[in-house]
Amino acid sequence: MLLLYSCPSFPTLLPLGVIIIFSCLYPVSIIGLVIMAVLFMHELRYYLTTYTVHQMAVDLKRGETLPIHINMTFPSLPCDVISVDAIDMSGKHEVDLDTNIWKLRLNRDGYIIGTEYLSDLVEKELEHDDGKDHHEDSNHKFHLQGFDQDAENMIKKVKQAMANGEGCRVYGVLDVQRVAGNFHISVHGLNIFVAQMIFEGATHVNVSHFIHDLSFGPKYPGIHNPLDGTTRILHGASGTFKYYIKIVPTEYNHLSKEVIPTNQFSVTEYFSPMNEFDRTWPAVYFLYDLSPITVTIREERRSFLHFITRLCAVLGGTFALTGMLDRWMYRLLEALMKPNARSVLH
């Protein structure tokens, strides 16, 4: 073995020059052992880590719901004016959607000063989306009931909140039909006359926002949601943000046989500035569509025989290379020591 070759058992019985040669070869053996230890640990870690295999197939899921996880902050809009609405291609229209949705009141510095959880769900079944503004239903009620004291109190409350610089954090889970559609966060839940008195026109509605998290299912190792951490701030302007999302159904199979059904997505965005002649109100839209292809990601581990083969190749190669260096250095030092040995003898 190399270490035994470089470290003789009885060095005192050898000539002085040979002892010097062997002492000079110690570093070669130590370096070789260190290299083999490092390569062994690298191969062991490579064997223990898993890798993923991607497969694609036609999506055969039917009749399931699509979970949408939302976590957003609107620094310029109080919670009282924010609503979450959803529309899908089946004609289902949900206004001021607040099932499983929390709203956190934030002060000017972003700290929480109040919490609100809404449990009532307002649903309307529409035959088709005619593209009209969502304020129309509330307008009709306003003309029938007149401007009451509750509306006046709300206007004062919202104006005071805006003067104090209050914002709102909206988070929760929406369960929608597994068809193309959109959900949007806006002031559309307000009566149009109330909204007009609060903001004095659509051009003064600031829908600046931070997207902390937006996903369409549970997370798995290595997933990347492209909208996480998105910041869009408006200064002295107003408009509508539209995010066009393409959802790819995904299944992640763990090594332990656990299956995580979830979704990946890609996104493009568009901003439409608001002018004083527009009849719509600013909002943040998320328009999504589903891909007919599903992706299956499967964790796998490398075989033990593969690990042994790589280990033998790496360690054997290092051992052979170190042995060659050892022999070359021995011959070189032996050649250098011969003149000195002859001079000692004479």
C-alpha positions as a Markdown table, in Angstrom:
| # | Residue | x | y | z |
|---|---|---|---|---|
| 1 | Met | 0.0 | 0.0 | 0.0 |
| 2 | Leu | 1.2 | 3.5 | -0.7 |
| 3 | Leu | 1.3 | 4.7 | 2.9 |
| 4 | Leu | 3.3 | 1.6 | 4.0 |
| 5 | Tyr | 5.7 | 2.0 | 1.1 |
| 6 | Ser | 6.4 | 5.6 | 2.0 |
| 7 | Cys | 6.7 | 4.9 | 5.7 |
| 8 | Pro | 9.2 | 2.0 | 6.3 |
| 9 | Ser | 8.9 | 0.1 | 9.5 |
| 10 | Phe | 12.6 | 0.2 | 10.3 |
| 11 | Pro | 13.9 | 3.5 | 9.1 |
| 12 | Thr | 17.0 | 3.4 | 11.4 |
| 13 | Leu | 18.3 | 0.4 | 9.5 |
| 14 | Leu | 18.4 | 2.3 | 6.2 |
| 15 | Pro | 21.1 | 4.6 | 4.9 |
| 16 | Leu | 20.8 | 8.3 | 5.7 |
| 17 | Gly | 19.9 | 9.3 | 2.1 |
| 18 | Val | 17.1 | 6.7 | 1.9 |
| 19 | Ile | 15.6 | 8.0 | 5.2 |
| 20 | Ile | 15.6 | 11.5 | 3.8 |
| 21 | Ile | 13.9 | 10.3 | 0.6 |
| 22 | Phe | 11.1 | 8.5 | 2.6 |
| 23 | Ser | 10.5 | 11.6 | 4.8 |
| 24 | Cys | 10.1 | 13.7 | 1.7 |
| 25 | Leu | 7.5 | 11.3 | 0.3 |
| 26 | Tyr | 5.2 | 11.7 | 3.4 |
| 27 | Pro | 3.3 | 14.7 | 1.9 |
| 28 | Val | 2.4 | 12.8 | -1.2 |
| 29 | Ser | 0.7 | 10.0 | 0.8 |
| 30 | Ile | -1.1 | 12.5 | 3.0 |
| 31 | Ile | -2.3 | 14.6 | 0.0 |
| 32 | Gly | -3.5 | 11.4 | -1.7 |
| 33 | Leu | -5.5 | 10.3 | 1.4 |
| 34 | Val | -7.1 | 13.8 | 1.7 |
| 35 | Ile | -8.1 | 13.8 | -1.9 |
| 36 | Met | -9.6 | 10.3 | -1.6 |
| 37 | Ala | -11.5 | 11.3 | 1.5 |
| 38 | Val | -12.9 | 14.4 | -0.2 |
| 39 | Leu | -13.9 | 12.5 | -3.3 |
| 40 | Phe | -15.5 | 9.8 | -1.2 |
| 41 | Met | -17.7 | 12.4 | 0.7 |
| 42 | His | -18.6 | 14.0 | -2.6 |
| 43 | Glu | -19.7 | 10.7 | -4.1 |
| 44 | Leu | -21.6 | 9.8 | -0.9 |
| 45 | Arg | -23.5 | 13.1 | -1.0 |
| 46 | Tyr | -24.2 | 12.7 | -4.7 |
| 47 | Tyr | -25.7 | 9.2 | -4.0 |
| 48 | Leu | -27.9 | 10.4 | -1.1 |
| 49 | Thr | -29.4 | 13.4 | -2.9 |
| 50 | Thr | -32.4 | 12.8 | -5.1 |
| 51 | Tyr | -33.1 | 14.0 | -8.6 |
| 52 | Thr | -36.3 | 14.7 | -10.4 |
| 53 | Val | -37.8 | 13.2 | -13.6 |
| 54 | His | -40.4 | 15.2 | -15.6 |
| 55 | Gln | -43.1 | 13.6 | -17.6 |
| 56 | Met | -46.0 | 15.1 | -19.6 |
| 57 | Ala | -49.4 | 13.7 | -20.3 |
| 58 | Val | -52.9 | 14.9 | -21.2 |
| 59 | Asp | -54.8 | 16.4 | -18.2 |
| 60 | Leu | -57.7 | 14.1 | -17.4 |
| 61 | Lys | -59.0 | 15.8 | -14.3 |
| 62 | Arg | -62.7 | 16.8 | -14.3 |
| 63 | Gly | -65.0 | 18.4 | -11.8 |
| 64 | Glu | -62.4 | 19.6 | -9.4 |
| 65 | Thr | -61.9 | 23.0 | -7.9 |
| 66 | Leu | -58.9 | 25.2 | -8.3 |
| 67 | Pro | -57.4 | 26.7 | -5.1 |
| 68 | Ile | -56.0 | 30.2 | -5.4 |
| 69 | His | -53.7 | 31.3 | -2.5 |
| 70 | Ile | -53.6 | 35.1 | -2.2 |
| 71 | Asn | -51.4 | 37.3 | -0.1 |
| 72 | Met | -51.2 | 40.9 | -1.2 |
| 73 | Thr | -50.8 | 44.4 | 0.3 |
| 74 | Phe | -52.4 | 47.6 | -0.9 |
| 75 | Pro | -50.6 | 50.4 | 0.9 |
| 76 | Ser | -53.0 | 53.2 | -0.4 |
| 77 | Leu | -56.4 | 51.5 | 0.0 |
| 78 | Pro | -58.2 | 51.0 | 3.3 |
| 79 | Cys | -59.8 | 47.6 | 3.9 |
| 80 | Asp | -63.3 | 49.0 | 3.9 |
| 81 | Val | -63.2 | 49.7 | 0.1 |
| 82 | Ile | -61.4 | 46.6 | -1.1 |
| 83 | Ser | -63.4 | 43.7 | -2.5 |
| 84 | Val | -62.4 | 40.4 | -4.2 |
| 85 | Asp | -64.5 | 39.4 | -7.2 |
| 86 | Ala | -64.3 | 36.3 | -9.3 |
| 87 | Ile | -65.8 | 35.4 | -12.8 |
| 88 | Asp | -65.3 | 32.2 | -14.7 |
| 89 | Met | -66.2 | 30.9 | -18.2 |
| 90 | Ser | -69.1 | 28.9 | -16.8 |
| 91 | Gly | -70.9 | 32.2 | -16.1 |
| 92 | Lys | -70.4 | 32.1 | -12.4 |
| 93 | His | -69.9 | 35.6 | -11.0 |
| 94 | Glu | -69.0 | 36.1 | -7.4 |
| 95 | Val | -69.0 | 39.7 | -6.1 |
| 96 | Asp | -67.2 | 40.8 | -3.0 |
| 97 | Leu | -65.9 | 37.3 | -2.4 |
| 98 | Asp | -64.9 | 37.0 | 1.2 |
| 99 | Thr | -65.1 | 33.3 | 2.1 |
| 100 | Asn | -61.8 | 32.3 | 3.6 |
| 101 | Ile | -60.4 | 35.8 | 3.1 |
| 102 | Trp | -58.8 | 37.9 | 5.8 |
| 103 | Lys | -58.2 | 41.6 | 5.7 |
| 104 | Leu | -55.6 | 43.2 | 7.9 |
| 105 | Arg | -55.6 | 46.9 | 8.5 |
| 106 | Leu | -52.2 | 48.4 | 8.2 |
| 107 | Asn | -50.9 | 51.8 | 9.4 |
| 108 | Arg | -48.7 | 54.1 | 7.4 |
| 109 | Asp | -45.6 | 52.1 | 8.4 |
| 110 | Gly | -47.1 | 48.8 | 7.4 |
| 111 | Tyr | -47.8 | 47.5 | 10.9 |
| 112 | Ile | -51.1 | 45.7 | 11.7 |
| 113 | Ile | -53.7 | 47.7 | 13.6 |
| 114 | Gly | -56.8 | 45.6 | 13.0 |
| 115 | Thr | -58.0 | 42.3 | 11.7 |
| 116 | Glu | -61.2 | 41.5 | 9.8 |
| 117 | Tyr | -62.6 | 38.1 | 8.7 |
| 118 | Leu | -65.7 | 38.1 | 6.6 |
| 119 | Ser | -67.9 | 35.0 | 6.3 |
| 120 | Asp | -70.8 | 35.9 | 4.1 |
| 121 | Leu | -70.6 | 35.1 | 0.5 |
| 122 | Val | -72.4 | 37.1 | -2.2 |
| 123 | Glu | -73.0 | 35.0 | -5.3 |
| 124 | Lys | -74.7 | 35.8 | -8.6 |
| 125 | Glu | -75.2 | 33.4 | -11.4 |
| 126 | Leu | -74.9 | 35.2 | -14.8 |
| 127 | Glu | -75.6 | 33.7 | -18.2 |
| 128 | His | -72.6 | 35.5 | -19.6 |
| 129 | Asp | -70.3 | 38.3 | -18.7 |
| 130 | Asp | -71.5 | 41.4 | -20.5 |
| 131 | Gly | -68.5 | 43.5 | -19.5 |
| 132 | Lys | -70.4 | 46.1 | -17.5 |
| 133 | Asp | -69.0 | 47.7 | -14.4 |
| 134 | His | -69.7 | 45.9 | -11.1 |
| 135 | His | -71.1 | 49.1 | -9.5 |
| 136 | Glu | -74.4 | 48.8 | -11.4 |
| 137 | Asp | -76.1 | 46.4 | -8.9 |
| 138 | Ser | -75.3 | 48.7 | -6.0 |
| 139 | Asn | -76.4 | 51.8 | -8.0 |
| 140 | His | -79.9 | 50.3 | -8.3 |
| 141 | Lys | -80.1 | 49.8 | -4.5 |
| 142 | Phe | -78.8 | 53.3 | -4.0 |
| 143 | His | -81.6 | 54.9 | -6.0 |
| 144 | Leu | -84.3 | 52.8 | -4.2 |
| 145 | Gln | -83.0 | 53.4 | -0.7 |
| 146 | Gly | -81.5 | 56.8 | -0.9 |
| 147 | Phe | -78.4 | 58.1 | 0.7 |
| 148 | Asp | -78.7 | 56.8 | 4.3 |
| 149 | Gln | -76.7 | 57.5 | 7.5 |
| 150 | Asp | -74.7 | 54.3 | 7.2 |
| 151 | Ala | -73.3 | 55.4 | 3.9 |
| 152 | Glu | -72.3 | 58.8 | 5.4 |
| 153 | Asn | -70.6 | 57.1 | 8.3 |
| 154 | Met | -68.7 | 54.8 | 5.9 |
| 155 | Ile | -67.5 | 57.8 | 3.8 |
| 156 | Lys | -66.3 | 59.6 | 6.9 |
| 157 | Lys | -64.5 | 56.4 | 8.2 |
| 158 | Val | -62.8 | 55.7 | 4.9 |
| 159 | Lys | -61.7 | 59.3 | 4.4 |
| 160 | Gln | -60.3 | 59.4 | 7.9 |
| 161 | Ala | -58.4 | 56.1 | 7.2 |
| 162 | Met | -57.0 | 57.5 | 3.9 |
| 163 | Ala | -55.9 | 60.6 | 5.7 |
| 164 | Asn | -54.1 | 58.5 | 8.3 |
| 165 | Gly | -52.3 | 56.6 | 5.4 |
| 166 | Glu | -54.0 | 53.2 | 6.1 |
| 167 | Gly | -53.4 | 50.3 | 3.9 |
| 168 | Cys | -54.8 | 46.8 | 3.7 |
| 169 | Arg | -53.3 | 43.3 | 3.5 |
| 170 | Val | -55.6 | 40.7 | 1.8 |
| 171 | Tyr | -54.8 | 37.0 | 2.2 |
| 172 | Gly | -56.6 | 33.7 | 2.1 |
| 173 | Val | -57.7 | 31.0 | -0.3 |
| 174 | Leu | -60.3 | 31.1 | -3.1 |
| 175 | Asp | -61.8 | 27.9 | -4.4 |
| 176 | Val | -63.0 | 28.4 | -7.9 |
| 177 | Gln | -64.2 | 26.1 | -10.7 |
| 178 | Arg | -61.5 | 24.4 | -12.7 |
| 179 | Val | -62.2 | 26.5 | -15.8 |
| 180 | Ala | -60.7 | 29.6 | -17.3 |
| 181 | Gly | -61.7 | 32.8 | -15.6 |
| 182 | Asn | -60.4 | 35.8 | -13.6 |
| 183 | Phe | -60.4 | 37.2 | -10.1 |
| 184 | His | -59.7 | 40.8 | -9.3 |
| 185 | Ile | -59.2 | 43.0 | -6.3 |
| 186 | Ser | -60.8 | 46.5 | -6.6 |
| 187 | Val | -63.3 | 49.0 | -5.2 |
| 188 | His | -66.1 | 47.5 | -7.3 |
| 189 | Gly | -68.0 | 46.3 | -4.2 |
| 190 | Leu | -68.7 | 50.0 | -3.4 |
| 191 | Asn | -71.8 | 51.9 | -4.5 |
| 192 | Ile | -70.7 | 54.1 | -7.4 |
| 193 | Phe | -71.9 | 57.3 | -5.7 |
| 194 | Val | -70.2 | 56.3 | -2.4 |
| 195 | Ala | -67.0 | 55.6 | -4.4 |
| 196 | Gln | -67.3 | 58.9 | -6.2 |
| 197 | Met | -67.6 | 60.8 | -2.9 |
| 198 | Ile | -64.7 | 59.0 | -1.3 |
| 199 | Phe | -62.2 | 59.2 | -4.2 |
| 200 | Glu | -63.6 | 62.1 | -6.2 |
| 201 | Gly | -63.1 | 60.2 | -9.4 |
| 202 | Ala | -61.6 | 57.0 | -10.7 |
| 203 | Thr | -58.3 | 58.7 | -11.4 |
| 204 | His | -57.6 | 59.1 | -7.7 |
| 205 | Val | -57.9 | 55.4 | -6.9 |
| 206 | Asn | -54.4 | 54.1 | -6.3 |
| 207 | Val | -54.1 | 50.4 | -6.7 |
| 208 | Ser | -50.4 | 50.1 | -5.9 |
| 209 | His | -49.7 | 46.7 | -4.5 |
| 210 | Phe | -47.2 | 44.2 | -3.3 |
| 211 | Ile | -47.7 | 40.5 | -4.1 |
| 212 | His | -46.2 | 38.5 | -1.3 |
| 213 | Asp | -47.5 | 35.2 | -2.5 |
| 214 | Leu | -49.8 | 34.0 | -5.3 |
| 215 | Ser | -50.0 | 30.3 | -6.0 |
| 216 | Phe | -52.5 | 27.8 | -7.3 |
| 217 | Gly | -52.0 | 24.9 | -4.9 |
| 218 | Pro | -49.5 | 23.7 | -2.3 |
| 219 | Lys | -45.8 | 24.2 | -2.8 |
| 220 | Tyr | -43.3 | 21.5 | -3.5 |
| 221 | Pro | -39.5 | 21.5 | -3.5 |
| 222 | Gly | -38.0 | 23.6 | -6.3 |
| 223 | Ile | -41.3 | 25.3 | -7.3 |
| 224 | His | -41.0 | 28.9 | -8.5 |
| 225 | Asn | -44.0 | 31.2 | -8.5 |
| 226 | Pro | -43.1 | 34.1 | -10.8 |
| 227 | Leu | -45.3 | 36.7 | -9.1 |
| 228 | Asp | -44.0 | 36.2 | -5.6 |
| 229 | Gly | -42.3 | 39.4 | -4.4 |
| 230 | Thr | -43.8 | 41.6 | -7.2 |
| 231 | Thr | -44.0 | 45.3 | -6.4 |
| 232 | Arg | -46.0 | 47.8 | -8.4 |
| 233 | Ile | -46.2 | 51.3 | -7.1 |
| 234 | Leu | -48.0 | 54.2 | -8.7 |
| 235 | His | -47.0 | 57.8 | -8.1 |
| 236 | Gly | -49.5 | 60.5 | -9.1 |
| 237 | Ala | -51.2 | 58.1 | -11.5 |
| 238 | Ser | -53.9 | 55.5 | -11.6 |
| 239 | Gly | -54.8 | 52.6 | -13.8 |
| 240 | Thr | -55.6 | 48.9 | -14.1 |
| 241 | Phe | -53.1 | 46.1 | -13.8 |
| 242 | Lys | -53.8 | 42.9 | -15.7 |
| 243 | Tyr | -51.8 | 39.7 | -15.1 |
| 244 | Tyr | -52.4 | 37.0 | -17.8 |
| 245 | Ile | -51.6 | 33.6 | -16.2 |
| 246 | Lys | -51.2 | 30.2 | -17.9 |
| 247 | Ile | -51.7 | 27.4 | -15.4 |
| 248 | Val | -50.0 | 24.0 | -15.8 |
| 249 | Pro | -51.5 | 21.2 | -13.7 |
| 250 | Thr | -48.7 | 19.5 | -11.8 |
| 251 | Glu | -48.2 | 16.4 | -9.7 |
| 252 | Tyr | -45.2 | 16.0 | -7.5 |
| 253 | Asn | -44.3 | 12.4 | -6.4 |
| 254 | His | -42.1 | 12.3 | -3.4 |
| 255 | Leu | -39.6 | 9.4 | -2.8 |
| 256 | Ser | -41.9 | 8.3 | 0.0 |
| 257 | Lys | -44.8 | 7.8 | -2.5 |
| 258 | Glu | -46.6 | 10.9 | -1.2 |
| 259 | Val | -48.3 | 12.8 | -4.1 |
| 260 | Ile | -48.8 | 16.5 | -4.1 |
| 261 | Pro | -51.4 | 17.8 | -6.6 |
| 262 | Thr | -50.6 | 21.4 | -7.4 |
| 263 | Asn | -50.1 | 23.8 | -10.3 |
| 264 | Gln | -47.3 | 25.8 | -11.9 |
| 265 | Phe | -47.9 | 28.9 | -13.9 |
| 266 | Ser | -46.3 | 31.5 | -16.2 |
| 267 | Val | -47.4 | 35.1 | -16.4 |
| 268 | Thr | -47.3 | 38.2 | -18.5 |
| 269 | Glu | -48.6 | 41.6 | -17.4 |
| 270 | Tyr | -50.2 | 44.7 | -18.8 |
| 271 | Phe | -50.9 | 48.1 | -17.3 |
| 272 | Ser | -53.7 | 50.4 | -18.6 |
| 273 | Pro | -53.5 | 54.0 | -17.4 |
| 274 | Met | -56.7 | 55.6 | -16.3 |
| 275 | Asn | -58.0 | 59.0 | -17.7 |
| 276 | Glu | -60.8 | 61.1 | -16.5 |
| 277 | Phe | -63.1 | 60.0 | -19.4 |
| 278 | Asp | -63.0 | 56.3 | -18.5 |
| 279 | Arg | -66.2 | 54.8 | -17.1 |
| 280 | Thr | -64.4 | 51.9 | -15.4 |
| 281 | Trp | -62.6 | 52.0 | -12.1 |
| 282 | Pro | -59.0 | 50.8 | -11.5 |
| 283 | Ala | -58.4 | 47.2 | -10.4 |
| 284 | Val | -55.9 | 44.5 | -10.3 |
| 285 | Tyr | -57.0 | 41.6 | -12.5 |
| 286 | Phe | -55.6 | 38.1 | -12.6 |
| 287 | Leu | -56.9 | 36.4 | -15.8 |
| 288 | Tyr | -56.1 | 32.7 | -15.8 |
| 289 | Asp | -56.4 | 29.8 | -18.3 |
| 290 | Leu | -55.5 | 26.1 | -17.8 |
| 291 | Ser | -53.2 | 24.1 | -20.0 |
| 292 | Pro | -54.5 | 20.7 | -21.3 |
| 293 | Ile | -51.2 | 19.2 | -20.5 |
| 294 | Thr | -50.3 | 18.0 | -17.0 |
| 295 | Val | -46.7 | 17.6 | -15.7 |
| 296 | Thr | -45.7 | 14.8 | -13.4 |
| 297 | Ile | -42.5 | 15.4 | -11.4 |
| 298 | Arg | -41.1 | 12.3 | -9.7 |
| 299 | Glu | -38.3 | 12.1 | -7.2 |
| 300 | Glu | -35.8 | 9.3 | -7.7 |
| 301 | Arg | -32.6 | 8.1 | -6.1 |
| 302 | Arg | -29.5 | 6.7 | -7.8 |
| 303 | Ser | -28.9 | 3.0 | -7.5 |
| 304 | Phe | -26.3 | 1.6 | -5.0 |
| 305 | Leu | -24.5 | -0.2 | -7.8 |
| 306 | His | -24.0 | 3.0 | -9.6 |
| 307 | Phe | -22.6 | 4.5 | -6.4 |
| 308 | Ile | -20.1 | 1.6 | -5.9 |
| 309 | Thr | -19.0 | 1.9 | -9.5 |
| 310 | Arg | -18.3 | 5.6 | -9.3 |
| 311 | Leu | -16.6 | 5.2 | -6.0 |
| 312 | Cys | -14.3 | 2.5 | -7.3 |
| 313 | Ala | -13.4 | 4.5 | -10.3 |
| 314 | Val | -12.7 | 7.7 | -8.4 |
| 315 | Leu | -10.7 | 6.1 | -5.5 |
| 316 | Gly | -8.9 | 3.7 | -7.8 |
| 317 | Gly | -7.9 | 6.5 | -10.1 |
| 318 | Thr | -6.7 | 8.7 | -7.3 |
| 319 | Phe | -4.7 | 5.8 | -5.8 |
| 320 | Ala | -3.0 | 5.0 | -9.1 |
| 321 | Leu | -2.2 | 8.7 | -9.8 |
| 322 | Thr | -0.7 | 9.2 | -6.3 |
| 323 | Gly | 1.3 | 6.0 | -6.8 |
| 324 | Met | 2.7 | 7.3 | -10.0 |
| 325 | Leu | 3.7 | 10.6 | -8.4 |
| 326 | Asp | 5.2 | 8.7 | -5.5 |
| 327 | Arg | 7.5 | 6.7 | -7.8 |
| 328 | Trp | 8.5 | 9.7 | -9.9 |
| 329 | Met | 9.4 | 11.7 | -6.8 |
| 330 | Tyr | 11.3 | 8.7 | -5.4 |
| 331 | Arg | 13.4 | 8.3 | -8.5 |
| 332 | Leu | 14.0 | 12.0 | -8.7 |
| 333 | Leu | 15.1 | 12.3 | -5.1 |
| 334 | Glu | 17.2 | 9.1 | -5.5 |
| 335 | Ala | 19.0 | 10.6 | -8.5 |
| 336 | Leu | 19.7 | 13.8 | -6.5 |
| 337 | Met | 20.9 | 11.9 | -3.5 |
| 338 | Lys | 23.5 | 9.7 | -5.3 |
| 339 | Pro | 26.2 | 12.4 | -5.7 |
| 340 | Asn | 25.8 | 13.3 | -2.0 |
| 341 | Ala | 26.1 | 9.6 | -0.9 |
| 342 | Arg | 29.3 | 9.1 | -2.9 |
| 343 | Ser | 30.9 | 12.2 | -1.4 |
| 344 | Val | 30.1 | 10.9 | 2.1 |
| 345 | Leu | 31.6 | 7.5 | 1.4 |
| 346 | His | 34.8 | 9.1 | 0.0 |
